[in-house]
Amino acid sequence: MERAQETARVLIEALPYIRRFAGRTVVIKYGGHAMVDKALKASFALDVVLLKYVGVRPVIVHGGGPQIGRVLERMGIASTFVQGMRVTDDETMDVVEMVLVGQVNKEIVSLLQQGGGPAVGLSGKDGGMIRARKITLEVRPEASRAPEIVDPGRVGEVESVDPKVIGSLEDAGYIPVIAPVGVDDQGRALNINADTVAGRVASALKADRLLLLTDTEGVKDGAGELVPELDPAATERLIHDGTATGGMIPKLRCCLQALTGGVGAATILDGRVPHAVLLELLTDRGVGTVIRDAPPKETP
């Protein structure tokens, strides 16, 4: 009886959060350790399926860098990175598309369907959903030398997102699962950072929340302590004063862009915690750093 009472208490605790997010779109960038560890993969899939059946509209955007790297290594193709971006020639792009769209995407769809959630896999090429443009990078080898322009190959940035295909799948009761491959105006596939795609998809859908699953606790302050909540001004300060470094900076930029694009709030979430998505959305115990313009007017 005690166990039954505890179960009832947990469900009642979740009720205001279920009411808060019912009918709302939540975009989840799925990546990091949560995509590798077998137990975490299973718990993530169950989290998403549960959200679906309590009325939330989840949309998944996934990465796949480590999986791409392993396949390239097996094929004897060297991986080169500039400013954290994989240099992507035509041969490498073929592998990127094969792994992201043909392997990783289908595995996630399968996990969700095994958990009872109807899911459909997409790439940004489908229906011209993600229009992209090729980028070049400015690299300064030494402070005393002029910057060099580097061509990373078929690496792109998001130009626009057409949300019609995603919205149609949501309305039909499916969970969209999106691989971060876009298409340029010549019809060529381009490799795009998954965080960036997730942020732009969330903006296009006017999502209530954007969740970025990472391999860190969240955003840390100068003393190394977790910051549970930030507003845009405080986020900018962390970037400019050097507190935020490395890969955290583009994630923070992604969150700020999403807020500017109409997303309600963005969370940098510790994906190493089992059921991190449920803990963040349906309880009062977050497992990361939420960034929003102002505290919500209602509870939660």
Summary of the structure (lengths in Angstrom):
residues: 300
radius of gyration: 19.4
end to end distance: 29.1
largest distance: 72.7
contacts: 998
relative contact order: 0.16
helix: 42%
strand: 24%
